[in-house]
């Protein structure tokens, strides 16, 4: 059986890891690199513990789905005229 102190230590480590990913993602967004991916992974890690992270993650997922729908809807059919 894992002691309560060990469970708390794991929780703190998971939260620290999530915040580290979140900060690295924010730093990496304007630079070349996987900034958005790190940001989303940080949010996913923190969403298990914090409601604000879960809400923000859901909002980001919804925005991603809307963006994908907009890009797919604008596909140009080969051979079609573009005015």
Beta strands, then each sheet from edge to edge (+ up, - down):
end
